[in-house]
């Protein structure tokens, strides 16, 4: 091989490796369940695996009942219609359906349950009708979905259902709103305890305009932790409803 050919080969290899990293048709975390969830969650809509959709989770779930997950689609600011997230090997895979409006950035922090090591997915639907899928893997000792609720062991827990703790934290051009909601989020997988979980949430401004809506599923941890990034100023309200019809309303200054 002459020197010129060798130089071309050396220059081409990093580019080829980078192209392989961002191949929109190649699953970055190969999963035997991807084809099933692709059809169930996204239907026949076009999609790409996209590294711009970032999922941040610990490599190992130290507490499988409370696993922090951050979904960051700010690369698509202004173009996001909805964000779906799921854990492919969970017995109850769906996590959240998040629909941010203009003032809420396409970023969400939430805590979830993990039953075993699993791929995590977040699919971002943009206005052009394409789903952009971000992926990561998480390892776990297991049992997060089938463990009994800690909330139910606390005396008088029923009296605190729906209580919201949280605040707004300025971060330059936006504020981060962090919340914790008191609720057992029972997923129906513990013997004798039926499903009892918050299934709908709305974030509203001081003029009662909807900033974001969320559909929550039993994979969300008990005492849900949520965080949003909101542009602009003014009071924020969180409206919640669980699958038993209970409704809760909290103001965040």
Secondary structure, DSSP 8 states (H G I E B T S, - for coil): --HHHHHHHHHHHHHHHHHHHT-TTS-TT--TTHHHHIIIIITTS-EEE-TTSEEEE-SEESSTTSEEEEEE-GGGTTTEEEEEEEETTSSS-EEEEEEE-TTEEEEEEEEE--SSSEEEEEEEEETTS-EEEEEEEEEE-S-TTTS--SGGGSTTGGGGTT-EEEEEEEETTEEEEEEEE----B-S-STT---B-EEEEEEEETT--EEEEEEE-TTB-SS-EEEEEEES-S-EEEEEEETTS-EEEEEE-
